Amino acid sequence: MTAPALPLIEKPAMRVIDLKLWYGSSLALDSISLDLPERRITAFIGPSGCGKSTLLRCLNRMNDLVDGVRTEGSVLFGGRSIFDPEVDVNALRKRIGMVFQKSNPFPKTVYENVAYGPRIHGVRAKGELDGIVERGLRAAALWDEVKDRLHESALQLSGGQQQRLCIARALAVEPEVLLLDEPCSALDPVATAKIEELLLELREHYTIAIVTHNMQQAARVSDYTAFLYLGRLIEFGETRELFVKPREQQTQDYITGRFG
Amino acid sequence: MAAGTAPRRADASGAARLPDTARRRIATERLASVAIRAGGLAVILAITGIFAFLVVEILPVLLPARVALAHDAALAGVVPRALLLDEYRTHDAALGRDGVVRVVRLEDGAVRAEQALADDFVAVAGDAEHSVLAGVARDGRIAAAPVAFTASFEEQRRVVTPSIGAPIELALFDDAAAAPAVAGPLAVRAGGDAQAGAAALAGGGVALVQRRSERNAFTGETTESLERRVLATPAPVTALALDPKQEQLYAGTADGRLLRFDLRAGVAEPESVDAGGAAISALSLLIGGRTLVVGQADGALSSWFTVPQENGPARLTRTRDYPSYPGAVRAIAPSQRDRAFLVAADDGTLGFQYSTSGRTLWRGDSPLGPATALALAPKGDGGAIAAEGRLASLDVRASHPELSLGSLFGKVWYEGAPRPEYVWQSSSGDDAFEPKLSLVPLVVGTLKGTFYALLLAVPLGVLGAMYTSQFMHARLQRWVKPGVEIMAALPSVVLGFLAALWLAPRVERLFSAFLAMGVAIPVAAIAGGWLWSRLPKRWVARVPDGTEVLWIGVAIAAAMALCVSLSAPLERALFGGSFPAWLETSTGLPFDQRNAVVVGIAMGFAVIPIIFAISEDAFSNVPADLSAGSLALGANRWQTVVRVVLPTASPGIFSAIMVGFGRAVGETMIVLMATGNTPILDWSPFNGFRTLSANIAVEIPEAPHGGTLYRTLFLAALLLFAMTFAVNTAAELVRHRLRRRYGRL
């Protein structure tokens, strides 16, 4: 079975072309091709172990950190393959931010968490940092909740706040693409709703890819959805279309809850 | 009823029929919890037990001294002015101005021996060292009676039989008839081959007689020499003392001056020092004959000895003052075992003092009122005191009088030293030796060894752990970590042996190379890494990841080789060929082959595996999603490690350093073998030192059980225990605070 044709008409921010990935000798991603449209939210869904997180982590080369990973194919970003050996992976990751499944604020203050990225990229001036921190926190809809405790430990925030802090931290380096790996899986419904609301706002400025386990969430927030199963891209298309009348039987079975 | 009981039975049988696995699980869980609790309690008990044992061994030091009346006997009509006691404290020998020596059994007051030496003495004196009582008559004739106490056993009971030997006669003047009047006081030393007597003259001055007999070892002939002198004094003499070698005569005057006559120099001017106004009322030399205890009419009591001067001859110097007595000091009785002495004052106060520690061990009322004579028993465990018509024996007990906070931790002015200082020198071949038990040089030595060891081990251990856990390739990591941990299993005796016999001579020979390596190795490592990063990516891609370690290893080895080969020309150019010689001549610092640098390297190697293993764990335990979060922001590996991983791992690294500190403080074998064990107080890296732990190991085999040295060594052990305990507790507190701050682990 080959990947379906790309149905997209919008301008892609990133293009995944015939991507294969092996963990050691086992094939984890099999010939994936899809586009992430600019300033749209693309959701990756699929049962556990289908490769959706692996695919996401390919997009900013976080898989480099895993021992024994080998890739084939390419991911184009700004017209260039990100796997090119001449690519500065740190500069790449600055442009493609990531938020993880488990919120991982640094054991520092709220302020220092957000200022961390700009600092390592060379911003030193206090005034400039203050502005970046405030903008990041506002963009992550966290400013009002933490503006009086900027210099307290980030670990004292609630789980939902910590995850939004991680989003603020990612936004502070002004990325073009934001990758979210099941950002709400550890959160309660209220916190989840806030993040989802936030994502819809962020769509105005960022290209977003989100891995989610929660099909309702994909349906609620995403513009496009990719359904992966056993390392293969089964179906990719506009979210409403994919959920209302999927083309593939497997997609149909998954979204109606016959397996998962 | 049936309906009511049925479910109950079902419950009961349900509980009884728990599945086997569940029951086993519960049993295992209980067993585990009991075992863990027992283990924890056993550890706490063991540590408490060690602590309690140390405290129990040290406790006797704190026992108060005691002087109490043992026996009391009447001696009607006699005023004893000189006393002797036997070793078993059964008899007192007493001599008064009536010229009769009486030996009294203390149990019942019976006079066991009696001998008249003269009709009338103007002054009497005792020589406890030779067990002699002596008196001088007005015409200068001295008669000294040796008193012997023989112990024999009859039916398992010890019987002491006193006897008075033939009197030794000495005359201060040739012609007794024409002699000037003698007034006293008197000082006598009556050994077998040398006797001396000195007495003050009524008209001023001191008359001295010395008789020596020398036996020629080849011919067997004995030659006798007799010398008489009259020494002029600036004021009437009120107290006299002769040293045991009969080389120094000390005199105290009515106007409060101390005179020292050097008898070896013929008749010369005495050294004269002002003791401060009041007349000298009693003089006595402590064991060894170097410390002079001076009592004065105003109750002042002080210790004096000759102190070497930088230019000119040694001077008699007041080195210690004791609390004053309410009345004039009448008698001073030194111990023949240590530097303790009994003091009696005119108002009836009795005191027990110790010279080295300056302690007043005991002070109270004399059981007989104002004393006329005083003596300490040969073993120092008893005393005798006399008053008009009465004689009493005393029980004297002092546990470890030479120990005080001041003598253990403060500067002490030891006999013959130019100034007060911190010294550890616990024993010597001589009985009259003054033990010097300052723990300060040992504590400083311990800290010095620890400092130099940590200077090497902390950077190497922590940075090595950082590299291994954060940068090294996983395949290599699997070898390196256990490899370093195996280093911890290296017996410290092997390290000590290598340090002392292999490393120390090389460090001495190649000292400048070792100095240069301190700079060259880090520089080579950094330069090697930089070169590696500049290599074309194509080349780097061809070798497996992690190979850069080998490359850097080669760079370091090359740097070391360069240092060694440049060492000789370098030393020639900078240090005139030999660093140790240059150091000694140009800075005056001595260079020991076994020095702190060698110990630092050897002990550093013992400590590195501990610091490495614990900090490696701390680094590895930093959650991977933290560094992933940092990397995802575009930070490079180095920024991630320094700004995120290191602060988060800091509590663990801190405890690694503290555990390493504890290991270095307690380490014994390496310092024992490689330091030279010289207990000197000096931070120089070119010198040896002695640590508390090595000191315990060196000296405990020679410390008599229950003795002062034994207790002091246990005190050192307690100090060591307290040091590590305090450091570990402080470390734990700091670690908790850090952990709260960098929570998450």
Boltz contact constraints between the chains, C-beta under 6 A:
constraints:
  - contact:
      token1: [A, 67]
      token2: [B, 474]
      max_distance: 6.0
  - contact:
      token1: [A, 85]
      token2: [B, 537]
      max_distance: 6.0
  - contact:
      token1: [A, 90]
      token2: [B, 634]
      max_distance: 6.0
  - contact:
      token1: [A, 90]
      token2: [B, 636]
      max_distance: 6.0
  - contact:
      token1: [A, 93]
      token2: [B, 632]
      max_distance: 6.0
  - contact:
      token1: [A, 93]
      token2: [B, 634]
      max_distance: 6.0
  - contact:
      token1: [A, 94]
      token2: [B, 634]
      max_distance: 6.0
  - contact:
      token1: [A, 98]
      token2: [B, 632]
      max_distance: 6.0
  - contact:
      token1: [A, 100]
      token2: [B, 625]
      max_distance: 6.0
  - contact:
      token1: [A, 102]
      token2: [B, 625]
      max_distance: 6.0
  - contact:
      token1: [A, 104]
      token2: [B, 625]
      max_distance: 6.0
  - contact:
      token1: [A, 104]
      token2: [B, 626]
      max_distance: 6.0
  - contact:
      token1: [A, 104]
      token2: [B, 629]
      max_distance: 6.0
  - contact:
      token1: [A, 106]
      token2: [B, 644]
      max_distance: 6.0
  - contact:
      token1: [A, 107]
      token2: [B, 648]
      max_distance: 6.0
  - contact:
      token1: [A, 107]
      token2: [B, 742]
      max_distance: 6.0
  - contact:
      token1: [A, 107]
      token2: [B, 743]
      max_distance: 6.0
  - contact:
      token1: [A, 107]
      token2: [B, 744]
      max_distance: 6.0
  - contact:
      token1: [A, 117]
      token2: [B, 633]
      max_distance: 6.0
  - contact:
      token1: [A, 120]
      token2: [B, 635]
      max_distance: 6.0
  - contact:
      token1: [A, 120]
      token2: [B, 639]
      max_distance: 6.0
  - contact:
      token1: [A, 155]
      token2: [B, 743]
      max_distance: 6.0
  - contact:
      token1: [A, 173]
      token2: [B, 633]
      max_distance: 6.0
